[in-house]
Amino acid sequence: MKKQLLLPPFLLAGALLSSCAALYVPTTPSTPLLEKGQVEVTAGLRGLRYAEVGAAWSPLPHVLVTGELAADIAKSTASTTNSQGVTENYSDSHRQGGMGLGLYRPTSTTRRTYLAVMGGIGWGHTNFFAFDDYKPASVFFPFPLPTRQGVYDAKYRRYYGQLYLASPPDNDGPQYGASLRSVWVDYTKLTYADQPIVPSNRLFVEPSVFLRFGHGALRWYTTAGYSLPINRDPANPANGRTSSRSYLLSGGIILRPDLLKRPRD
């Protein structure tokens, strides 16, 4: 027998808010400004919900290696009760990691801009409960209400290419720059209420600007940008989940371990 969807009034607000949750969650673009032998470790927050850590190293002149991890720290929970009075509880989760390899052109007396190009791969898993398939309840109550409930479960690989540039190092002031990243999302699992769904978009373009400031081994960064889907299909029920726009607002610290080394006497 098909379960009836019971939506108490106090869950209506949560149902409407859940409609904006996205399956692909972008990370803050990595923009290390390093030269041969230098290392940096970053840790910060994207919005108030996601924690991110990253590392970058230049093992050879003009070569960069990067890695990152991200996870949600502010989890949402939900509960529903079916027509038999059985209550089910849900808690969402998100985690992902990635690695990249790139080339850079450092600043010099004749070149005042740090320029880098990166490519990489990442893995992600997003899981959350949501009400969906909104339709008018009746001719007397034309406001849309959800007709389905269930868990979205997405596992994906993401492939990206990125170009960024930055101002030269300045011991008396900040460094600033801009980045443009494109991401292709390859879903290895994509279901809603245990049923397969088809994404309406796989390609995202993510422009951003960043600012770095501070001195010595401990510094600070902040990033602002946007993740934009290339394609949208309003006729696809999964459009709002797989073609969602996202802000890239983050900030945190930068640790430069190579600057902790003391010169020999």
PLY file of the C-alpha trace (Angstrom):
ply
format ascii 1.0
element vertex 265
property float x
property float y
property float z
element edge 264
property int vertex1
property int vertex2
end_header
0.00 0.00 0.00
1.35 3.43 -0.91
2.35 5.57 2.05
0.45 8.79 2.50
2.42 11.97 2.92
1.39 13.70 6.12
2.75 17.25 6.36
2.04 18.91 9.72
2.01 22.73 9.64
5.27 23.01 11.59
7.01 21.00 8.85
5.73 23.19 6.02
8.48 25.78 6.50
11.10 23.05 6.53
9.65 21.55 3.37
9.88 24.86 1.55
13.42 25.50 2.77
14.55 22.03 1.76
13.70 22.83 -1.85
16.95 24.83 -2.21
19.35 22.05 -1.18
21.77 21.02 -3.94
23.35 17.66 -4.72
26.63 19.05 -6.05
28.37 21.11 -3.36
31.29 23.24 -4.64
34.44 23.74 -2.60
36.44 26.95 -2.34
38.83 27.11 -5.33
42.42 26.43 -4.31
44.69 29.36 -5.22
48.17 28.75 -3.75
50.79 31.40 -4.49
53.96 29.37 -4.07
57.40 28.89 -5.60
59.79 25.94 -5.58
60.11 24.28 -2.15
57.30 26.25 -0.54
54.33 24.65 1.24
51.03 25.99 2.53
48.19 24.50 4.57
44.76 26.15 4.70
41.80 25.69 7.03
38.54 27.59 6.95
34.77 27.73 6.66
32.58 28.06 3.59
29.51 29.85 4.78
28.53 28.68 8.24
27.99 25.06 7.28
31.10 23.55 5.67
34.63 23.11 6.99
37.47 22.87 4.50
41.17 22.02 4.78
43.73 22.03 1.99
47.42 21.72 1.28
49.67 22.79 -1.59
53.32 22.21 -2.44
55.68 23.24 -5.20
58.14 20.31 -5.52
59.72 21.66 -8.71
59.97 25.06 -10.39
56.64 26.00 -11.99
54.85 22.86 -10.63
52.04 22.80 -8.04
50.45 19.84 -6.24
47.26 20.37 -4.20
44.84 18.38 -2.04
41.62 19.20 -0.20
39.00 17.78 2.16
35.58 19.20 3.02
32.66 18.18 5.24
29.51 19.70 6.72
29.65 20.78 10.34
26.08 22.09 10.72
23.86 19.12 10.00
20.12 19.40 9.40
17.68 16.85 10.77
14.09 15.99 9.87
11.43 13.54 10.93
8.23 12.30 9.31
5.26 10.24 10.47
3.37 7.97 8.09
-0.28 6.98 8.18
0.51 4.06 10.52
2.03 6.44 13.08
5.62 5.29 12.46
8.17 8.09 12.84
11.38 8.13 10.82
14.33 10.41 11.60
16.84 11.71 9.03
20.17 13.53 9.25
21.91 14.95 6.20
25.63 14.62 5.45
28.19 15.87 2.99
31.87 15.07 2.52
34.35 15.21 -0.30
38.02 15.28 -1.18
40.18 16.06 -4.17
43.64 16.52 -5.61
45.12 18.65 -8.33
48.23 19.26 -10.40
49.19 22.50 -12.08
51.75 24.84 -13.56
52.51 28.40 -12.52
54.48 31.41 -13.66
55.83 33.36 -10.67
56.23 37.10 -10.48
59.55 38.74 -11.35
60.98 42.17 -12.01
59.43 42.06 -15.48
56.24 40.10 -14.66
53.99 41.63 -12.03
51.28 38.95 -12.08
51.35 35.43 -10.63
49.63 33.15 -13.12
48.64 29.48 -12.66
46.61 26.80 -14.40
45.34 23.74 -12.53
43.51 20.51 -13.28
42.25 17.88 -10.89
39.74 15.30 -9.75
37.57 15.03 -6.66
35.09 12.69 -5.01
31.92 13.67 -3.17
28.96 12.16 -1.32
25.81 14.13 -0.47
22.85 12.71 1.44
19.79 14.62 2.69
16.05 14.27 3.26
13.69 16.49 1.29
10.08 17.04 0.33
9.66 17.40 -3.43
7.40 17.29 -6.50
5.39 20.36 -5.51
1.88 20.64 -6.92
-1.22 22.72 -6.07
-3.21 21.01 -3.35
-6.60 21.83 -4.91
-8.48 24.52 -6.82
-9.47 25.99 -3.46
-5.86 25.96 -2.18
-3.68 26.67 -5.25
-0.44 26.95 -3.33
2.11 24.21 -4.15
2.62 21.46 -1.60
5.02 18.49 -1.81
3.63 15.22 -3.04
6.75 13.12 -2.34
9.24 12.71 0.44
12.50 10.82 0.61
16.27 10.88 0.79
18.47 12.25 -1.96
21.67 10.22 -2.21
24.41 11.31 -4.61
27.94 10.04 -5.13
30.04 11.71 -7.77
33.43 12.37 -9.26
34.22 15.93 -10.27
36.80 16.89 -12.85
37.94 20.49 -12.99
40.14 22.93 -14.84
41.12 26.26 -13.32
42.96 29.43 -14.24
43.88 32.07 -11.67
46.09 35.11 -11.32
47.21 37.29 -8.43
49.06 40.46 -7.59
52.75 40.22 -6.61
53.77 39.52 -2.99
53.73 42.60 -0.82
55.13 42.49 2.71
53.33 45.73 3.52
49.95 44.89 2.05
47.55 42.15 0.91
47.61 40.01 -2.21
44.49 39.83 -4.29
43.48 37.84 -7.33
40.77 36.19 -9.40
40.00 32.62 -10.41
37.86 30.90 -13.03
37.10 27.21 -12.58
34.95 24.84 -14.63
33.70 21.59 -13.06
32.22 18.50 -14.70
30.18 16.36 -12.27
30.06 12.64 -13.05
27.41 10.99 -10.86
28.17 7.38 -9.96
24.97 7.21 -7.86
21.98 9.53 -7.99
18.69 8.53 -6.34
15.66 10.05 -4.66
13.56 7.86 -2.37
15.68 4.91 -3.60
14.69 5.58 -7.23
17.24 6.63 -9.91
16.93 10.18 -11.21
18.50 11.94 -14.19
20.48 15.18 -13.65
19.53 18.23 -15.71
23.09 19.60 -15.57
26.64 18.32 -15.10
28.80 21.35 -15.97
29.37 24.34 -13.68
31.37 27.55 -14.16
32.74 29.10 -10.97
34.26 32.62 -11.06
35.67 33.99 -7.82
37.93 36.65 -6.32
40.22 36.21 -3.32
42.23 38.25 -0.85
45.23 37.16 1.24
46.74 39.21 4.01
49.10 38.87 6.97
52.81 38.33 7.51
55.12 35.47 8.32
54.08 31.85 8.67
50.44 32.55 9.65
48.21 34.45 7.27
44.52 34.88 6.40
42.36 34.49 3.32
38.85 35.26 2.16
37.09 34.23 -1.07
33.86 35.33 -2.74
32.40 33.76 -5.86
29.55 31.93 -7.52
28.89 28.44 -8.90
26.71 28.61 -12.01
25.13 25.67 -13.88
25.53 25.77 -17.65
22.23 24.06 -18.34
18.79 24.15 -16.72
15.73 22.05 -17.58
12.56 23.14 -15.73
10.75 20.07 -17.07
13.15 17.77 -15.22
11.92 17.07 -11.64
15.56 17.04 -10.49
16.34 20.44 -12.02
16.34 22.30 -8.72
18.73 19.79 -7.17
21.20 19.26 -10.03
21.17 22.76 -11.58
21.39 24.77 -8.40
23.32 28.03 -8.12
25.63 28.33 -5.09
27.57 31.13 -3.44
31.26 30.63 -2.72
31.85 32.67 0.44
34.67 31.49 2.65
37.46 32.57 4.95
40.20 31.03 7.06
43.88 30.80 7.85
46.99 29.97 5.83
49.97 28.28 7.44
53.34 28.36 5.68
55.47 25.63 7.34
58.51 26.49 5.20
58.64 29.91 6.91
58.84 28.26 10.35
62.37 27.01 9.63
64.99 29.02 11.41
68.17 29.88 9.54
71.30 28.14 10.77
73.84 30.20 12.66
0 1
1 2
2 3
3 4
4 5
5 6
6 7
7 8
8 9
9 10
10 11
11 12
12 13
13 14
14 15
15 16
16 17
17 18
18 19
19 20
20 21
21 22
22 23
23 24
24 25
25 26
26 27
27 28
28 29
29 30
30 31
31 32
32 33
33 34
34 35
35 36
36 37
37 38
38 39
39 40
40 41
41 42
42 43
43 44
44 45
45 46
46 47
47 48
48 49
49 50
50 51
51 52
52 53
53 54
54 55
55 56
56 57
57 58
58 59
59 60
60 61
61 62
62 63
63 64
64 65
65 66
66 67
67 68
68 69
69 70
70 71
71 72
72 73
73 74
74 75
75 76
76 77
77 78
78 79
79 80
80 81
81 82
82 83
83 84
84 85
85 86
86 87
87 88
88 89
89 90
90 91
91 92
92 93
93 94
94 95
95 96
96 97
97 98
98 99
99 100
100 101
101 102
102 103
103 104
104 105
105 106
106 107
107 108
108 109
109 110
110 111
111 112
112 113
113 114
114 115
115 116
116 117
117 118
118 119
119 120
120 121
121 122
122 123
123 124
124 125
125 126
126 127
127 128
128 129
129 130
130 131
131 132
132 133
133 134
134 135
135 136
136 137
137 138
138 139
139 140
140 141
141 142
142 143
143 144
144 145
145 146
146 147
147 148
148 149
149 150
150 151
151 152
152 153
153 154
154 155
155 156
156 157
157 158
158 159
159 160
160 161
161 162
162 163
163 164
164 165
165 166
166 167
167 168
168 169
169 170
170 171
171 172
172 173
173 174
174 175
175 176
176 177
177 178
178 179
179 180
180 181
181 182
182 183
183 184
184 185
185 186
186 187
187 188
188 189
189 190
190 191
191 192
192 193
193 194
194 195
195 196
196 197
197 198
198 199
199 200
200 201
201 202
202 203
203 204
204 205
205 206
206 207
207 208
208 209
209 210
210 211
211 212
212 213
213 214
214 215
215 216
216 217
217 218
218 219
219 220
220 221
221 222
222 223
223 224
224 225
225 226
226 227
227 228
228 229
229 230
230 231
231 232
232 233
233 234
234 235
235 236
236 237
237 238
238 239
239 240
240 241
241 242
242 243
243 244
244 245
245 246
246 247
247 248
248 249
249 250
250 251
251 252
252 253
253 254
254 255
255 256
256 257
257 258
258 259
259 260
260 261
261 262
262 263
263 264
